[in-house]
Each structure stands twice: as structure tokens, then as C-alpha cells.
Amino acid sequence: MKLTVDQRRCEGHGMCEEAAPELFRLDGKGDMTTLYDVEAALPADQREPAVHAARLCPVGVLKLTGGIDG
């Protein structure tokens, strides 16, 4: 499973950081930084927080691809 972010559309609501602080960080201006390798599959222990963050994003900038195993 991979998690991609459309940084251009991110509005800095911070729901992702709240749901998955090990994956996302927002600075004082609301600009998001990813704390994982966006080119690699997520480790198993980060998949559930990633799914939760993607569901909570009010703008829909987080996209999960691949299955549970990939």
C-alpha cells in the first residue's frame, strides 16, 4: 500500500497530522511535510493510521493505492 499526497491541494487543516503524527507534520503556516518515503510501500504498522488519515482529510488530498499487501 502506498500513500500519495497532492500537496498543491492541501489546505492545512491538520486532520492527517492528528490521525497519523508518525506520517505527517504541519508547520506553523499549515504546510504539510510527509515523514515517510512517498516512493515506497508503507510499513505494516503505518497502514492503519494512513487509512484513517485519508478518510479524515476534508479536501481528499491523500490517496491510497495498492492493497493491504502492497
FIZABA-567486 format. One record per residue: x, y, z of N, C-alpha, C in turn; residue in three letters. Coordinates in pm, whole numbers, padded with zeros to 5 digits, always signed. Example, Ala and Ser with C-alpha at 12.3 -4.5 7.8 and 13.67 -1.06 7.14 Angstrom:
<drenvexs>
+01319-00569+00780+01230-00450+00780+01320-00330+00780Ala;+01285-00225+00708+01367-00106+00714+01290+00003+00787Ser;
</drenvexs>
This chain:
<drenvexs>
+00085-00117+00000+00000+00000+00000+00089+00123+00000Met;+00058+00215-00089+00127+00344-00094+00029+00455-00061Lys;+00081+00561-00006+00001+00678+00026+00063+00797-00046Leu;-00016+00859-00133+00032+00977-00205-00045+01100-00158Thr;+00019+01214-00174-00037+01340-00128-00032+01442-00241Val;-00145+01507-00267-00148+01616-00364-00121+01744-00285Asp;+00007+01777-00271+00049+01892-00190-00013+02023-00237Gln;-00037+02036-00367-00092+02162-00421-00233+02188-00370Arg;-00307+02082-00341-00446+02098-00296-00460+02101-00145Arg;-00355+02068-00073-00361+02064+00074-00392+02203+00128Cys;-00491+02211+00218-00532+02338+00277-00485+02354+00422Glu;-00410+02256+00472-00352+02269+00605-00447+02253+00722Gly;-00553+02174+00707-00648+02153+00817-00587+02076+00934His;-00489+01991+00906-00419+01918+01012-00483+01788+01055Gly;-00588+01746+00988-00654+01621+01026-00560+01501+01008Met;-00477+01507+00905-00382+01398+00879-00280+01388+00993Cys;-00229+01501+01035-00130+01502+01144-00192+01450+01273Glu;-00316+01486+01298-00384+01439+01418-00406+01287+01413Glu;-00443+01237+01295-00471+01094+01280-00345+01009+01271Ala;-00239+01065+01213-00117+00987+01190+00006+01076+01209Ala;+00037+01114+01332+00150+01203+01355+00285+01142+01316Pro;+00289+01011+01302+00412+00947+01259+00432+00957+01107Glu;+00328+01002+01036+00334+01014+00890+00336+01158+00840Leu;+00278+01251+00916+00261+01388+00869+00298+01489+00975Phe;+00346+01605+00930+00374+01717+01019+00334+01845+00948Arg;+00264+01931+01017+00230+02063+00962+00311+02168+01035Leu;+00364+02263+00960+00439+02371+01022+00344+02482+01066Asp;+00397+02589+01118+00316+02700+01167+00230+02767+01062Gly;+00266+02750+00935+00189+02809+00825+00084+02712+00771Lys;+00083+02588+00821-00010+02489+00771+00041+02411+00652Gly;+00171+02423+00623+00231+02347+00513+00267+02207+00563Asp;+00225+02106+00489+00245+01967+00529+00378+01912+00481Met;+00440+01835+00568+00560+01759+00535+00528+01613+00560Thr;+00565+01528+00466+00548+01385+00487+00671+01331+00560Thr;+00649+01241+00652+00757+01185+00733+00784+01040+00693Leu;+00753+01005+00570+00773+00870+00520+00821+00880+00376Tyr;+00871+00771+00325+00920+00765+00187+00799+00749+00095Asp;+00763+00856+00024+00644+00853-00062+00660+00760-00181Val;+00782+00717-00211+00807+00626-00323+00797+00480-00281Glu;+00796+00452-00154+00796+00314-00104+00660+00276-00047Ala;+00639+00146-00037+00517+00096+00028+00526+00127+00177Ala;+00411+00156+00236+00408+00184+00380+00436+00057+00459Leu;+00511+00068+00567+00529-00048+00656+00394-00088+00716Pro;+00380-00213+00751+00254-00266+00803+00200-00186+00920Ala;+00286-00140+01010+00240-00069+01129+00192+00074+01099Asp;+00213+00123+00977+00169+00257+00941+00046+00256+00850Gln;+00000+00140+00813-00113+00132+00719-00245+00176+00782Arg;-00273+00131+00901-00400+00169+00965-00407+00320+00989Glu;-00302+00384+01044-00307+00530+01057-00320+00601+00923Pro;-00259+00547+00817-00269+00608+00684-00411+00603+00632Ala;-00478+00491+00650-00617+00477+00607-00704+00576+00685Val;-00682+00586+00812-00759+00677+00897-00738+00822+00852His;-00613+00860+00827-00583+00996+00782-00649+01026+00648Ala;-00644+00931+00555-00704+00952+00424-00855+00971+00435Ala;-00918+00898+00524-01063+00911+00543-01101+01045+00605Arg;-01014+01098+00689-01045+01222+00760-01015+01348+00680Leu;-00931+01340+00580-00891+01460+00506-01014+01525+00441Cys;-01046+01649+00481-01167+01713+00427-01153+01755+00281Pro;-01031+01760+00230-01009+01802+00092-00982+01683+00001Val;-00952+01568+00058-00928+01448-00020-00794+01446-00092Gly;-00691+01503-00030-00561+01508-00096-00477+01383-00074Val;-00522+01296+00016-00449+01173+00046-00511+01058-00035Leu;-00427+00984-00106-00477+00875-00187-00398+00747-00158Lys;-00472+00643-00125-00412+00512-00102-00418+00430-00229Leu;-00308+00366-00263-00303+00278-00380-00241+00146-00337Thr;-00273+00042-00414-00224-00090-00379-00313-00152-00273Gly;-00289-00276-00248-00371-00347-00150-00303-00353-00016Gly;-00359-00429+00072-00306-00447+00207-00163-00501+00201Ile;-00134-00585+00104-00003-00648+00095+00097-00569+00013Asp;+00052-00464-00059+00145-00398-00148+00167-00254-00125Gly;
</drenvexs>
